[in-house]
Amino acid sequence: RSEGRLTGMPLAVGDALGFGLLLLNVVIVGLSVVVGQSIVSESDALDVVNFEWRTIWLMGFLGLLVSIWVDVKIVRKVWRRAVRGME
């Protein structure tokens, strides 16, 4: 039925990358939140209301953006190599 074509490549690439990227995302966002918490703990002189939570949320959001950017780069590189290997 496949007439010599590899038809399961998207599933195989997604399966191979799925949990590794999920773990990498957790590490990136976790580290960014820890950095945010250390920024808050070092800035005791600031008496701004909700500065702590805003900083932690902001760092978590920035970590999420970085993890999305890293995921896109990794998936594009792996997908291009997989497609090139099929030719």
Backbone bond lengths (Angstrom), bond angles and torsions (degrees), N, CA, C in turn:
res aa  C-N    CA-C-N  psi(-1)  N-CA   C-N-CA  omega(-1)  CA-C   N-CA-C  phi
1 R - - - 1.434 - - 1.523 112.68 -
2 S 1.303 117.78 -33.26 1.463 119.25 -175.66 1.523 112.12 -82.30
3 E 1.317 117.57 -11.04 1.463 123.45 178.17 1.522 112.63 54.46
4 G 1.333 116.10 38.97 1.455 121.17 176.33 1.520 114.96 87.02
5 R 1.307 118.78 -1.09 1.469 121.45 179.76 1.522 109.95 -90.21
6 L 1.331 115.12 150.22 1.459 120.59 172.83 1.521 107.50 -86.91
7 T 1.311 116.76 113.43 1.457 119.81 -173.55 1.526 112.85 -100.42
8 G 1.301 119.64 -14.59 1.457 121.23 -176.15 1.513 114.23 -99.53
9 M 1.332 118.33 14.49 1.452 120.51 -175.70 1.529 113.38 -62.58
10 P 1.322 121.45 -44.57 1.471 118.84 178.55 1.537 112.58 -59.32
11 L 1.309 116.82 -39.89 1.457 120.51 178.81 1.522 111.03 -67.08
12 A 1.319 117.24 -41.01 1.466 120.63 180.00 1.523 111.60 -65.99
13 V 1.326 117.66 -42.27 1.465 120.90 179.20 1.531 109.87 -66.97
14 G 1.319 117.08 -43.68 1.462 120.27 178.28 1.515 112.61 -62.50
15 D 1.320 116.01 -39.47 1.457 120.75 179.12 1.524 110.72 -67.58
16 A 1.308 117.20 -40.57 1.464 120.57 -178.49 1.525 111.82 -69.56
17 L 1.313 117.92 -33.59 1.459 121.02 -175.74 1.532 113.94 -92.81
18 G 1.298 117.59 -22.01 1.463 121.48 -169.34 1.513 116.31 -51.37
19 F 1.314 117.73 -62.95 1.457 120.25 -174.47 1.522 112.40 -74.45
20 G 1.316 117.20 -30.49 1.467 119.46 176.37 1.519 112.07 -64.28
21 L 1.326 116.31 -43.09 1.464 119.89 177.94 1.524 111.04 -69.22
22 L 1.307 117.70 -35.84 1.458 120.43 177.50 1.532 110.36 -62.27
23 L 1.309 116.95 -44.45 1.457 121.05 177.90 1.530 110.86 -64.23
24 L 1.314 117.10 -42.54 1.457 120.91 178.04 1.530 110.87 -61.89
25 N 1.327 118.11 -40.47 1.462 121.82 177.72 1.525 111.32 -62.29
26 V 1.322 116.91 -42.97 1.465 120.77 179.04 1.528 110.27 -61.89
27 V 1.316 117.05 -41.94 1.467 120.70 179.57 1.529 110.84 -65.27
28 I 1.321 118.25 -45.14 1.465 121.47 -178.55 1.527 110.78 -63.96
29 V 1.321 117.79 -48.71 1.466 120.60 -179.02 1.531 109.99 -67.03
30 G 1.312 117.39 -39.81 1.466 120.53 178.14 1.518 112.54 -61.75
31 L 1.325 116.42 -44.19 1.467 119.48 177.99 1.522 111.69 -64.87
32 S 1.320 117.34 -38.17 1.460 119.04 179.37 1.527 111.37 -67.01
33 V 1.326 118.01 -35.79 1.466 120.76 176.71 1.523 110.32 -68.21
34 V 1.326 117.49 -39.41 1.471 120.47 177.19 1.524 110.25 -63.06
35 V 1.322 117.35 -40.61 1.468 120.55 176.23 1.529 109.78 -62.68
36 G 1.326 117.52 -42.08 1.462 120.88 177.24 1.518 112.16 -61.17
37 Q 1.341 116.87 -40.54 1.454 120.21 178.20 1.523 111.45 -66.64
38 S 1.323 117.14 -36.36 1.463 119.19 178.81 1.524 110.82 -70.70
39 I 1.330 117.72 -33.36 1.464 120.61 175.17 1.530 109.54 -63.93
40 V 1.319 116.51 -42.63 1.467 120.40 179.69 1.520 110.48 -64.87
41 S 1.323 117.58 -42.61 1.467 119.60 -177.67 1.528 111.88 -69.71
42 E 1.315 118.33 -26.70 1.460 121.71 178.40 1.521 112.45 -81.57
43 S 1.311 118.00 -15.09 1.462 120.90 -175.00 1.524 110.98 -108.32
44 D 1.314 118.13 54.10 1.464 121.57 179.17 1.524 112.32 -69.95
45 A 1.319 118.07 -18.72 1.462 121.10 -178.40 1.523 111.82 -72.24
46 L 1.324 117.24 -20.47 1.468 119.63 -179.31 1.525 109.70 -82.21
47 D 1.317 116.56 127.64 1.459 121.47 177.90 1.516 110.37 -110.02
48 V 1.288 116.60 50.29 1.455 121.56 179.83 1.525 108.24 -96.21
49 V 1.315 115.86 131.29 1.462 120.46 -179.52 1.525 109.10 -67.36
50 N 1.301 116.50 135.71 1.470 124.74 177.76 1.522 113.58 64.47
51 F 1.312 118.38 15.00 1.460 120.01 176.65 1.519 110.67 -62.29
52 E 1.326 116.13 -39.00 1.465 120.33 -176.96 1.522 111.37 -60.70
53 W 1.322 116.31 -53.70 1.461 119.42 -175.95 1.516 112.27 -69.90
54 R 1.324 116.82 -34.74 1.457 119.07 177.22 1.520 110.99 -63.51
55 T 1.318 116.10 -42.34 1.461 119.33 179.98 1.522 111.66 -65.90
56 I 1.316 116.61 -43.44 1.469 120.20 -179.87 1.526 110.32 -64.96
57 W 1.340 117.56 -43.32 1.464 120.26 178.16 1.522 111.56 -65.01
58 L 1.327 116.04 -40.60 1.459 119.88 179.02 1.524 110.79 -62.82
59 M 1.308 117.27 -44.49 1.462 120.10 179.25 1.530 110.90 -65.66
60 G 1.323 117.21 -37.77 1.466 119.71 175.89 1.516 111.82 -63.48
61 F 1.339 116.50 -41.10 1.462 120.93 178.26 1.525 110.98 -66.12
62 L 1.325 116.72 -42.26 1.469 119.35 176.62 1.524 111.20 -63.19
63 G 1.325 116.60 -38.80 1.462 120.17 175.70 1.517 111.94 -62.71
64 L 1.326 116.52 -37.52 1.465 120.69 176.86 1.522 110.99 -64.67
65 L 1.332 116.79 -43.52 1.466 119.91 177.37 1.525 111.83 -62.35
66 V 1.321 116.47 -42.09 1.469 120.23 178.13 1.524 110.23 -63.92
67 S 1.319 117.73 -41.56 1.467 119.65 -179.25 1.524 111.21 -66.49
68 I 1.331 117.94 -35.75 1.465 120.22 176.28 1.520 110.21 -65.15
69 W 1.333 116.89 -43.48 1.463 121.32 178.92 1.533 110.85 -61.34
70 V 1.334 116.75 -44.44 1.470 120.88 178.93 1.525 110.31 -64.10
71 D 1.328 117.47 -42.14 1.471 121.04 178.72 1.524 111.53 -59.55
72 V 1.330 116.40 -45.07 1.468 120.05 -179.83 1.520 110.49 -61.42
73 K 1.333 116.97 -44.60 1.466 120.42 179.65 1.523 111.60 -61.34
74 I 1.320 116.41 -45.76 1.471 120.25 -178.12 1.524 110.70 -66.20
75 V 1.328 117.67 -46.74 1.465 120.62 -177.50 1.524 110.77 -63.86
76 R 1.328 117.90 -41.83 1.469 119.90 179.00 1.521 111.39 -62.24
77 K 1.342 116.28 -42.80 1.457 119.26 -179.23 1.533 111.66 -66.09
78 V 1.319 116.27 -44.52 1.471 119.83 179.84 1.522 110.44 -66.40
79 W 1.319 118.29 -41.93 1.460 120.77 -178.93 1.525 110.89 -63.94
80 R 1.332 117.21 -42.35 1.469 119.12 178.75 1.515 111.78 -63.03
81 R 1.316 116.59 -39.31 1.485 119.06 177.64 1.524 111.15 -68.12
82 A 1.316 116.84 -37.53 1.459 119.40 179.30 1.504 111.51 -66.69
83 V 1.322 117.99 -41.24 1.463 121.52 179.72 1.520 109.57 -69.06
84 R 1.327 116.83 -39.78 1.469 119.83 179.19 1.525 110.55 -65.28
85 G 1.328 117.40 -33.18 1.450 120.55 178.91 1.520 113.43 -70.98
86 M 1.326 116.90 -21.98 1.470 120.84 -179.99 1.503 112.37 -80.19
87 E 1.318 118.17 -19.71 1.468 120.36 -175.09 1.500 112.57 -75.38
